[in-house]
Amino acid sequence: MTAALVRIQERALPPALFARLARAVRGLGEEGLAQTYRTTFWFDHGAPAALPELGILALGPRLPRVGITGVEWWLSRMRPTDVQVDFHQDRDERLFQRTGATAHPAFGSVLFLNRCRGGLLAVTDAPARDGNPARAPDDLGALDLVRPWPNRLVSFAGDATHGVLDANGEIPHRRLSPPAPLRLALVVNGWRRRPEGVPRFDEARRYPSLALAGAGPHSRGRRRAGAGRRRAPGSGHARPSPQSP
């Protein structure tokens, strides 16, 4: 029997923290939606500047930490009737563009924030194929599928090929109607070194409603200096250029 490519953990966050995080991400509505897969942040497990980073600290025991210097995180927000993510492997995009070298995260993970029609995460060890719809691999029988469910955490190898099925549970090949509500998730990739060009949350000035009170650049600097803490990671693909679910 083939070993599972994914690890699934239910009730990953304490209920109150999960409810707070899900409510905050839902409250963003369509703010920054067109760039959601290109809006990524580096977090080194130091003092959190944003609510998702508070969640990442709480997820700590459930995710690998050995050799991890930090994580790259972003919000996955898409309609399963209009999937914006092709099958891909996450990578350091800036490094690839600059040198052609490929560096993958040590692990990938997705914390689902709601349930939705379809929108299953599909993970495989088969390569993506450019000639197929959504760059799906040739062998669709090799997919490990995970249904979105509130507070469900899925983790997998950082070099695994992955994508998202549409609202009908099929490989995306066209826009469906009527439009479905947004599928919401927090993506967290662990890195052994910081990916190039990925800013910290307090440097990026995006999603201000997710900022923690008193966690601006100046207060962060004072806390970090006082606590003597470190810094932290990022990467992926989305149409027209790929990133993670």
Secondary structure, DSSP 8 states (H G I E B T S, - for coil): ----SEEEESS-S-HHHHHHHHHHHHHTTTTTGGGGGG--EEE-SSS--BHHHHHHHHHGGGS--TT--EEEEEEEEEBTTB----SB----HHHHHHH------SEEEEEE-S--SS--EEEESS---TTSGGG--S-GGG-EEE---TT-EEEEETT-EEEE--TTSS---S--SS----EEEEEEEEESS--TT--BHHHH---GGGB-TT-SHHHHHHHHHHHT---------BTTB----
